[in-house]
C-alpha cells in the first residue's frame, strides 16, 4: 500500500531528527584531540577522521533498520559512494554528511554539523542540520517552512548588495583555492563583508535564519548542500547555481531574494564557477 506523501515526509523527518541527534551525541562525546585522521580526500589537508566514518555508520545503520528499501548517498561511503540498503527500492534516497566542517571538528571549533536530507523520487523533501556545539537543530519539510529548535525561521529582508553580509567557503585543492580567493578579493569591495565558517550546511541554514544575507561556494557536493538548501528555501531564501541552474558542484548560491538577484550575475561575471 502506498503511504500518503505527507505521512511519508513526517516519518522521514522523525527519522532524520533522531539519526542526527544520535550522531551528534556520539560526536560530542569524542574529544577532538583524541581523533585519528583515517584518510584524505581531494588533498592532504582535506581529511576524513575516524569519527566521520563512525558517525556515518551510525546514521546509515539506524536508517537502514527502519527503512530497508532506501538508498544512500553518503560522503564517507567509499569517499562519496551511492549505495542501496538491502531490500526493494522505495524511491527514497538519504543524502548524508556525517560531519560537515570536519576540520573545525578536528580543531575543536564549534562550526560543524550533521547534515541529513531525504529525497523522494529525486526531490528533496526533508532536511535536518544539527549543530551540537551551538545547541541548534535546523529542520525543514518541503512546503511546510523552516525551523530552528522550536521556532520558525525566515531569511533577512534584502539589503542593498553593498550592505549585505555574504558567506563563502574555499576548496582544499590548491588551484581552486587560489581562484576562489581571487573571486573573494574582487567581490569584497561590493558587499558589506565576507564570512567563512567552514561548514556549508551551517552557512545555508544561517542564510535561512537571517544571520547571513547570502552564501556562495564552488566545488560542493550534494551531501554538502542538500539539507541546507531546502532549509534556506523554506525560510524564504532563493537558491540556485549559475543562471538557470539549481545548486550544483559548479556553484551553490543562497540569498534573500533581492540579494540573490544582485549577487548571481556578479558571481557569473567574476567566474566564481570556474577554476
N, C-alpha and C positions, 0 to 999 in steps of 0.2 A: 504494500500500500504506500502511495506517495505521501510524504509528510508535507503539509502546507508550508509555504516558504517562510511565513512569519514564525511558525513554530520551529522550523529548522534554524533560522537565524538566532532565535532565543537560545536554542540548545548549543549552537556553535559559540555564542558569546559566553555562556556559562562555562563551557569547557576551556575556552581561551583564557578567561579570567583565572580559573583555577590552575591551569598549567603555568601561566605567567607568575602567579603567586608562589607556587611550589618552586619554580626555578629561581625566583627572587630570594626566597628563604635559603635555598642551597647556596646561592652565590654570595649572599650577605654574610653567611656564617663562615666563609672561607677568607682567610687573610690574604690580601694581595701580595705581601712579601713572602708568602709560602708557596706561591704558584710557580709551576714549571711551564716553560714555553714548549708546547708539543710539536709545533710545526710553523712554517711560514707560508704565506700565500703569494701575493704578487711581487714581494720584495723582502729582503732580510728584516726590514722594520715593520712589516705587515704580519703580525703574529697571531697564532692560534694558541690559547692557553689550554691546559688540561681542563679548566672549568668551562670553557666554551663547549668542549666535547661532552663533558658530563652533563651540562645543562641541556644540551640538545637531546641527548639520550633520554633524560628525564621527560622532556616535553613530548618527544615523539612516542616514547613508550606509553605515557599517560593517554595521549590522544588515540593511539592505536588500540588500546584496550577498550576504549569507549566507542570508537568508530573504526572498526577494522577494514572497511572498504575505502577509506580516504587515502589520498596520495599526499606526498610531502615534497616541498622544495625548501631545503634547509641549508644554511650556509656551510656548515661544517661537514655535512654528509658528503664524503668524497670531495671535500672542498667545493661544494656547490652542486652536488648531485640532486637529481629529481628522481624520487623513487616512490613506489607504491607499497602500502601496507598489504598484508595478506587479505584476500577476500575480493569480492566483486567491487568494481569501481562505482563509487557513489555519486560522482560528479563534484565532490568537494575536494579541494586541494588546500593544504595548510602551507603558508609561506612564513618561514621562521628564521629569525636571527637570535640565537640564544644569548649573545652579548653584543649589542650594538654600542661600540665605544670600548672595544677590548683594551686598547692602550690606556684609556682613562681608568678602567677597572684594574689593570695591572699596576698602575701607579697610585691607586687609592684615591683617585679623583671621583667626584660624585656623578658626573655626566655620563652614565652608562645605563642601558635599558635592556629589557627583554621585550622583543617585538614579535607579535604573533598576529597574522592575518588569516582569515578563512575566505576562500574564493569558491563560488558556486557557479558551475558552468562558465568559468572564465572571468567572472565578475567578482570583485572584492565586495563582500557583504558584511564582514565583521573585522574590526581592527582593535587590538589591545596593545598598548605600550606601557610597560611598568617600569618605573624609575625608583627602585627601592631606596637608594641613598637619599632621594628627595622626598620619600614618603608619598609618592604620587603614582596613580594609575589612570591613564587616559584610555577611553574606550569610545567606540562608535559602531552603530549598526546602520547600514545604508538606508537612508530615508528617515532616520529617527534622531538625528542630531548627534552632537559630540559632548562628552562629559569628562570631567576631571574629578576623581574621587566621587563625591556625591552631587556635584553641581554641574550644570550645563556650562559650556564654554563657547565663546564667539571670537572671531578674529577682530582685530582692532580696526576702527574706521580708517579708511585710507588717507594718509597724509600726502602732501606733495612728495615727490620722489626725493628731493634734497633734504627732507626731514624724516626719511624712512630708515629704520634700523634693519639691516639685512644680515642674515646668517649665511655662512658658506662652509665648505669643507675642502680638504686637499687630499689628493690621492697619495698612495705610498710609492708609486713608480716615479722615479726622478724626473723624467722628461715631462710627464703630465703635471707634476707639482710645479715645475718651472712655468709651464704655460698657464696654469691656474693662478699662480702668483702674479703674473703679468696682467691677467684679466682683473684681478682684485685691485692691483695698483691703478689701473685706468678707471675702474668703477668707483673707487672710494671718494674721489672729489665730487661725485654726482649724487651721493647719498649722505645721510647723517653720519653713519659709521658702519663698520662691518664687524661681526662677531663670528668666532669659530669655537664651537663647543666640543667637537669631536664625536658627536652622535647625531647622525642624520635623522633617525627616528625621533629623537628628542627635539631637534630643531623644527621638524614638521609639526609636532604637537605644540611647540611654543608659538608657532605662527597661528595655530588654531586657538590658542589661549590668549592671544594678544600680547605676547611677550616679545615677539619679533613682527615686523611688518612684512617680511619676505624672507625666502631662503632659496638658494640655488646651489647645485653642485653637478659636476660631470663625473662619470665613472661609477655611478651607483648601480646596484643590482636590485632585483625585485624584493629580496628579503630585507634590504635596507629601507625601502620606502613604502612597501605595500600597506602596512598598517597605518603608518603616519600620514600617508597621502589621504586615506579615507577619513581619518580624524580631522585633518585640516579642511577637507572639502565639506564635511558635515558641520564644521564650525563656521562655514561661510566663506572660506578662502577659495581662490581659484588655483587649480594645479594643472601642470602640463609639462611639456618639454620644449623642443623647438616649435616655431609657429605651426599650428595644425596637428601637433603630435601629443600623445599622452606622455607622462613621465617615462623615461627610459634611460639606458646607460649613457646615451649621448648627453642628455641634460634632464635634470629633475628640478622643477621650479614650483614654488608655492608662495602665494602672497595674497593680501587683501585685494579685492578686485581691481581698483584703480592703480595700485602699485604693480600688480601683475601686468596690466596693460602698458604701463610705462617701462617696466623693467625688461620684459621679454624682448622687445626689439633692440634694446641696448645690448643685452647679452648676445643676441644674434650678431649684431654689428661687431662686438668685441671678440667674437669667435669663442665664446665660452664652451661650445660644443666640440671644439677642435683641439687636438693636442699640439 
